[in-house]
Each structure stands twice: as structure tokens, then as C-alpha cells.
Amino acid sequence: MFVSIIVPNYNHAPYLAERIDSILAQTHQQFELILLDDCSTDDSRAVLERYRHHPRVNQVVFNTENSGTTFKQWAKGIELAQYEWIWLAESDDWCEPTLLETLIAGITPATCIAFCMSVAIKGNDILYVNQSKFLHQTLRGLDFVRERMLRITAISNASQAIFRKEVYYKIDKSFTTYKFSGDYLFWMLVAQHGEVYIAGKYLNYFRKHDKDVTSPSLKNGQAYREYLRIMRTVQDHAIISDEERVRLLILKFNELLWDNRVEELYRKEISALYHADLGNQLFSTRTYQLMGKRSYAKVLLHRLFSTKQ
């Protein structure tokens, strides 16, 4: 089984060599490597050029203008890929040599996604890990999304997963318009086209650092804004009902109310968006039960002051 491995890079020069070397060291060697750079301003180009003539490297592509989002780079790489399976190996992560071998071993003709467990690292600290109760597990795609993606994101990092290329041409491409959460939508849509194989082994390392996109997206609340759009999209694709969408938005809004990472100005702006989307559904016994007394009081105060204005 051949795999197309795509490394979409932007300003990750300090991590690129470790990323690429961990790919080239895979025990499963039937792959092509496609290296992309989104107009980096650091030394990324020089690092990537060192690998241009490696026998496993098929293409090295440098953008002349920044695309604005890594998810457009995903799409570009997928279009360039020539093999049936795709691995989006993010440029600041690294992995164990047996990642591909392990995932491929669990694939059947019905599999659309295969992924392993991931460890989030910052410096020498382990921040968090994905967890699985089983060493091996296969779920129907819709069941996987409902059980493992709606509240707890099982695929928290693209580098931990591979997917079947043909499925990409069957899904909504709106994920490329997101700045932060396009991957969350992407995996939920892909999962609808088959089964998901889950390997319980910890084989991927997800690097957190000052140049990643997560911190600024939490500070300005972008993740909460995009969640509104994503829930509408997954409802439109009949993955969840309108009732389930409302429940999830209420729970997400509750997170926003207590998320100290979001600056207060942005919190107020985003709160208004959730109020507008949910309307009177926010002022119900169900919302009180989901949020609890303290959060519900905040919701009432927001309505009170916004009405006075």
C-alpha cells in the first residue's frame, strides 16, 4: 500500500528537519513525500531544499504568496498526491518509525480514516494525550463522529491520521475557508464515507509552541466563532439534528463564558453571536440544566444589558 505524505509548512524551520527525518525513518517505506511551503519568512526554504533530491521526495513546492490558511495547503497537497492514502504530516510535529506500519495494518476496504494516539508536547512537558480504551478498534463513521468528535475531539492533530484520497472528492470543501478549525470539520465529513480504524498506540507527537495557530485563535475567540459555522454545516449534512446542534452550542457557549484565554472584548462579541444564533432557546429549563446556575446568570445578565443598550 502506497501513501502520499504531505508536509505543509509555514515558518517552522527549527522543527522541519526532525519532522522530515521522522517520516523518512518509517518502517513502511512505500510512500512519496510532498513538501510544501506557504511563503515562509524564516529559513524554511533552505531546510526544505536539503531534501529535494532525496529518493522519497517527489515534489518541493514554494508558494509565491501566503495562502492565509493551512487548509488551502492541505487541498493543494492532496491534489498533487498520486497515491490512494494521504498523510498530512504537519511541519512542526514528529512521530515514531512505526506510525505508518501500524495504521496500514488496520485498514480494510471499508476504512476511510485510520489514526493513532497523539501526545501534545511543549518543550519537555507533556500537556495532554489522546486516549483509547482499546489497542485496536473500528467504528462506523457516523458512530465515530457522534461518540468521539462532538464533545471530545479524538483527532486533535492531523499528523496522527491517514485517510483515503478518493473520499476527499466527496466532501464539502468549505473546510479550506477556516483559519483554525478546518481540520475539525474535515475529519467529521471524511468519516461519513466509511469506517474509522483507531490504534491505541502513542505514535505521534504534537508540538505546541509560540508559533502555532492555537494560542492566538483562543485569545481572539476564533475557535468559538468557527464552531458556530461548523455545527451548522454538520447539521446540514445530517450528521446531527437541530436539537443536538442547539445542545452542543449551549455547552460550547458555557465553555466560552469561563475561558480566561479569551480577551474580554472578544468574549462579548462572540457571546452576542451565540445569543443571536440560539435566541430564546438560551432562556429555557434545558439551558439552565446544561449550564448550571452561575453560567445561566451570566446569560441573563448579557440579555439584560444588551436590551438596555
C-alpha positions in Angstrom: 0.0 0.0 0.0 1.4 3.3 -1.1 1.0 6.6 0.8 1.3 10.2 -0.3 2.8 12.2 2.6 2.2 15.9 2.6 4.2 18.3 4.8 2.5 21.8 4.6 5.0 24.2 6.2 4.9 27.9 7.3 7.7 29.3 9.4 8.6 26.1 11.1 12.3 26.0 10.1 13.5 24.9 13.6 11.3 21.8 13.5 11.4 20.8 9.9 14.4 18.5 9.9 13.1 16.5 12.8 9.7 16.3 11.1 11.0 15.1 7.8 13.6 12.8 9.2 10.9 11.0 11.3 9.0 10.5 8.1 12.0 9.1 6.1 12.7 6.7 9.0 9.3 5.0 8.7 9.4 1.2 8.7 6.8 1.3 5.9 8.8 2.7 3.0 6.2 2.7 0.2 5.5 6.4 0.0 6.1 9.6 -1.8 6.9 12.8 0.1 5.5 16.2 -1.0 7.0 19.2 0.7 5.0 22.5 0.6 6.0 25.9 1.9 3.5 28.7 2.2 5.8 31.7 1.6 7.7 31.3 4.9 9.8 34.3 6.1 12.3 32.2 8.1 14.9 29.7 6.9 12.4 27.0 5.9 13.2 27.2 2.2 16.9 26.3 2.9 15.9 23.4 5.1 13.4 22.0 2.5 16.0 22.4 -0.3 18.3 20.0 1.5 15.7 17.2 0.9 14.8 18.0 -2.7 16.9 15.2 -4.2 16.1 12.5 -1.7 14.6 9.5 -3.5 11.4 9.5 -1.4 10.8 13.2 -2.1 8.6 13.6 -5.1 7.9 17.4 -5.1 9.1 20.5 -3.3 6.7 23.4 -3.9 7.2 27.0 -2.7 4.2 29.4 -2.8 4.9 33.0 -4.0 2.1 34.3 -1.9 0.8 33.1 1.5 -2.5 31.3 1.2 -3.8 32.6 4.5 -4.7 29.2 5.9 -3.0 25.8 6.2 -6.2 24.1 5.0 -5.7 25.6 1.5 -2.2 24.0 1.6 -3.9 20.7 2.6 -6.1 20.9 -0.5 -3.1 21.8 -2.7 -1.1 18.8 -1.4 -4.0 16.4 -1.9 -4.4 17.5 -5.5 -0.7 16.8 -6.1 -0.7 13.4 -4.4 -0.7 10.3 -6.6 -1.4 7.5 -4.1 -4.6 6.1 -2.6 -3.8 7.1 1.0 -2.9 10.5 2.4 -0.9 11.5 5.5 -1.0 15.2 6.3 2.2 15.4 8.4 2.2 18.8 10.0 5.6 20.5 9.7 6.2 21.1 13.5 5.3 17.5 14.7 7.3 14.3 14.7 6.5 10.6 15.1 7.6 7.1 15.9 9.0 5.0 13.0 6.1 2.5 13.2 3.3 5.0 12.7 2.5 4.2 9.1 3.1 0.5 9.6 0.7 0.4 12.5 -2.1 2.3 10.8 -1.9 0.4 7.5 -2.1 -2.9 9.4 -5.7 -1.9 10.5 -7.0 -0.8 7.1 -9.8 -2.7 5.3 -11.6 -1.9 2.1 -14.2 -0.1 4.2 -11.7 2.1 6.0 -11.7 5.9 5.3 -9.6 7.1 8.2 -7.0 5.4 10.4 -5.4 7.1 13.3 -3.2 6.5 16.4 -3.0 8.3 19.7 -1.1 11.6 20.0 1.0 13.3 22.7 0.9 17.1 22.9 4.3 18.4 23.9 5.6 21.8 24.9 9.3 21.9 25.5 9.9 18.9 27.7 6.4 18.9 29.2 3.6 16.6 28.2 0.5 18.8 28.1 -2.1 16.1 27.3 -2.6 12.9 25.4 -5.4 11.3 23.4 -6.7 8.1 25.0 -8.4 4.9 23.8 -9.8 2.1 25.9 -8.7 -0.4 23.2 -5.4 -1.3 21.5 -7.4 -1.7 18.3 -11.0 -0.5 17.4 -13.0 0.1 14.3 -16.2 2.2 14.3 -18.7 3.1 11.7 -18.0 6.7 10.6 -21.2 8.3 11.9 -20.8 6.5 15.2 -17.2 7.7 15.5 -18.2 11.3 15.0 -21.1 11.1 17.5 -19.1 9.2 20.1 -15.6 10.7 19.7 -15.7 14.0 17.9 -18.7 16.1 19.0 -17.6 16.8 22.6 -14.1 15.3 22.8 -12.0 15.6 19.7 -10.4 12.2 19.1 -8.3 13.5 16.2 -6.8 16.6 17.7 -3.8 16.7 15.3 -3.7 15.9 11.6 -0.4 14.2 11.9 -1.9 11.3 13.8 -4.1 10.2 10.9 -4.2 9.0 7.4 -7.2 9.0 5.1 -8.4 7.6 1.7 -7.8 10.1 -1.1 -11.0 9.3 -3.0 -13.1 10.5 -0.1 -11.7 14.0 -0.3 -13.5 14.4 -3.6 -16.8 13.5 -2.0 -16.8 16.1 0.8 -17.7 19.7 1.3 -14.6 21.9 0.6 -15.6 24.7 2.9 -13.0 23.5 5.5 -10.5 25.4 3.4 -12.1 28.7 4.4 -11.3 28.3 8.1 -8.4 29.7 9.9 -8.4 27.4 12.9 -11.0 24.7 13.0 -11.0 23.4 9.4 -9.4 20.1 10.4 -12.3 19.5 12.9 -14.8 19.8 10.1 -12.7 17.9 7.7 -12.4 14.7 9.8 -16.1 14.7 10.6 -17.0 14.9 6.9 -14.5 12.3 5.8 -15.7 9.9 8.4 -19.1 9.7 6.8 -17.7 7.7 3.9 -16.7 4.5 5.6 -15.2 3.1 8.8 -12.6 4.6 11.2 -9.8 2.5 12.5 -8.3 3.5 15.8 -4.9 2.3 17.0 -4.4 2.7 20.7 -0.6 3.2 20.4 1.1 6.5 21.1 3.0 7.1 17.9 2.6 10.8 17.2 4.0 13.9 18.9 2.1 17.2 18.5 4.3 20.1 19.3 2.9 23.2 21.0 4.9 26.4 20.8 4.7 30.2 20.4 4.4 30.0 16.6 1.4 27.6 16.5 -2.0 28.8 15.5 -3.8 27.7 18.6 -2.8 30.4 21.1 -3.9 33.5 19.0 -7.1 31.7 17.9 -8.0 31.1 21.5 -7.1 34.7 22.5 -9.3 36.3 20.0 -12.0 33.6 20.2 -11.7 32.5 16.6 -12.3 28.9 17.7 -15.7 29.8 19.2 -16.7 31.7 16.1 -15.8 28.9 13.8 -17.6 26.4 16.0 -20.9 28.1 15.2 -20.3 27.6 11.4 -19.2 24.0 11.8 -22.2 23.0 13.8 -24.5 24.4 11.1 -22.5 22.6 8.4 -22.6 19.2 10.2 -26.4 19.7 10.7 -26.8 20.5 7.0 -25.0 17.2 6.2 -27.4 15.3 8.5 -24.7 14.3 10.9 -26.5 15.9 13.8 -30.1 17.1 14.3 -31.1 20.7 15.0 -31.8 19.7 18.6 -28.3 18.2 19.0 -26.8 21.3 17.4 -28.5 23.5 20.0 -27.3 21.3 22.8 -23.8 21.4 21.6 -23.8 25.2 21.1 -25.1 25.7 24.6 -22.3 23.6 26.0 -19.8 25.5 23.9 -21.2 28.8 25.0 -20.8 27.7 28.6 -17.1 27.0 27.9 -16.7 30.5 26.4 -18.2 32.2 29.5 -15.4 30.7 31.7 -12.5 30.6 29.2 -9.9 33.0 30.6 -7.8 32.7 27.5 -10.3 34.8 25.5 -9.9 38.5 25.9 -13.0 40.2 27.4 -13.7 42.3 24.3 -13.8 39.3 22.1 -15.8 37.3 24.6 -18.6 40.0 24.5 -18.6 40.0 20.7 -18.8 36.2 20.5 -21.4 36.0 23.2 -23.6 38.2 21.1 -23.2 35.8 18.2 -24.3 32.8 20.3 -27.3 34.8 21.6 -28.3 35.7 18.1 -28.0 32.1 16.9 -29.7 30.4 19.8 -32.3 33.1 20.6 -35.0 32.2 23.1 -33.6 28.7 23.3 -31.0 30.1 25.7 -33.7 31.0 28.2 -35.0 27.6 29.0 -35.0 25.0 31.7 -32.8 22.8 29.5 -30.2 25.5 29.2 -30.2 26.0 32.9 -29.7 22.3 33.4 -26.8 22.2 30.9 -25.0 25.3 32.0 -25.7 25.4 35.8 -26.7 28.4 37.9 -23.6 30.6 37.6 -23.3 30.4 33.8 -27.1 30.8 33.3 -26.9 34.0 35.4 -24.2 35.3 33.1 -26.5 34.6 30.1 -29.4 36.5 31.8 -27.1 39.5 32.6 -25.9 39.7 29.0 -29.5 39.8 27.8 -30.4 42.4 30.3 -27.6 44.8 29.4 -27.9 44.2 25.7 -31.6 45.1 25.9 -31.0 48.3 27.8 -28.5 49.4 25.1 
